[in-house]
Amino acid sequence: MYGSGSETGHENCGLSGSVLIPTRFMWPYGGRTVLLSGSFTRWSEHIPMSPMEGCPTVFQVVWSLSPGYHQYKFFVDGEWKHDEHQPFVSGTYGVVNTILINNEPSIPNFTPEAPGRSNMEVDNDVAMPAEAIPRISGADLEVSRHRISAFLSTHIAYELLPESGKVIALDINLPVKQAFHILYEQGIPVAPLWDTCKGQFVGVLSVLDFILILKELGNHGSNLTEEELETHTIAAWKKVKLHLGNRRSYPQQLIHAGPYDSLEKVASQILQHKVATVPIIYSSSQDGSFPQLLHIASLSGILRCICRHFRHSSSSLPVLQQPICAIPLGTWVPKIGESNGRPLAMLRPNASLSAALSLLVQAGVSSIPIVDDNDSLLDIYSRSDITALAKDKAYTRISLDEMSIHQALQLGQDANSPYGYFNGQRCQMCLGSDPLHKVMERLANPGIRRLVIVEAGSKRVEGIISLSDVFRFLLG
């Protein structure tokens, strides 16, 4: 049935005289030898695919197709396979993938990765024309939202607790300098604050506090000096913070939840108060005395519960199959002619660290893409990266206005910071054609709060999707 083709060329077996459209095919699941065959080769020729530079598990080939409907499969290490994450049907040759080619190229031109960027990986799928992407109906969207809401309302925060782990709280009378060193050493972005005199948890200390303190140190009119920071307590800093005036508003009281609160309530608290985490606190007494800190809840933990619950019944949630470019989700770079698009915060590597910190605070985001002159992704600077400056009091030896983002990132890498990495990758990316369920699975991993949406090949930044974006969309 399937002949073994010994030669390949740059022309396909399309109709004579047809306009041929260069189309990229991707197999992102590894293998030793990967071949492509399809209706465009009359299933008689196998097209060799090559691993991408810096991504040995992703195989690709560009093949010219005539406009129209095509079927294809992959021959991986001697076995026929199809990509379950792309459209597929049962046909004459078994289960096959499908693609619709219009009269315009369906892929961008491929640009090899720049040196030093091999640490950034993204699943590269066949780029489907926008016209070929099925649109979800309003009824299907409401069905998906209802089922997710029903799940979250009937499951409680206690289910978020891991079988084993640690939770760290800081005494409010601890020196700020020491507190941030603890955050850095323990690899945590936030810790609840304990007031011994009151016998209760009174707030949280986060990386954002460290950013504000560093900016305050750089303010020549500030009363907070580096010497005072040695003995300046968390309690004293919180009082200073309340009088900063022109900062964004912060919760005045500790936002927390109980172990029997629903997951929907926990998620709503995080979204409503614009916080990254919510402590789960339990007290056996009615007056709330002798509280116990059980867990630090986050949207990623709740998302893991959703993914785990619907893993084998995703067909009951039609919205999960939708490409993220087809649904109102995330922040996208405005297209030419769009005047109502929200600008996407991006910086060049030579921008100052001071500019990066100001943008993180003003934009209210957790990270900023660092791009080259073509807006291709080079790296990402996160709030958590700033804690690298807590090591050996590096913040006392630098100027925020003089240090560039590139230098700051190098400092963080030299310090071997535990922040910002997942599976060895700093930059977590996705494509606009990725289905929502794949994006949710990635965001459900601890430490990942945002995915940068990039163009396949060039890694040009097209947008950003965050945990809060996903929950606002799912909860309506």
HUQUI-V983918 format. One line per field, one symbol per residue. ss: DSSP state (~ for helix, > for strand, _ for the rest). A space follows every 10 residues. Layout:
ss->???
//
This chain:
ss->__________ _________> >>>>>>>___ ___>>>>>~~ ~_____>>_> >>__>>>>>> >>>>>>_>>> >>>>>>__>> >______>>> >__>>>>>>> >_________ __________ _________~ ~~_____~~~ ~~~~~~~~~~ ~~~__>~~~~ ________>> >___>~~~~~ ~~~~~~___> >>>>>____> >>>>>>~~~~ ~~~~~~~___ _____~~~~~ ~_>~~~~~~~ ~~________ _____>>___ _>~~~~~~~~ ~~~___>>>> >>________ _>>>>>>>~~ ~~~~~~~~~_ ___~~~_~~~ ~_>~~~____ >>________ _____>>>__ _>~~~~~~~~ ~~~___>>>> >____>>>>> >>~~~~~~~~ ~~~~~~~___ ___>~~~~~~ ~~~~______ _>__>___>> ____>~~~~~ ~~~______> >>>>_____> >>>>>>~~~~ ~~~~~_
//
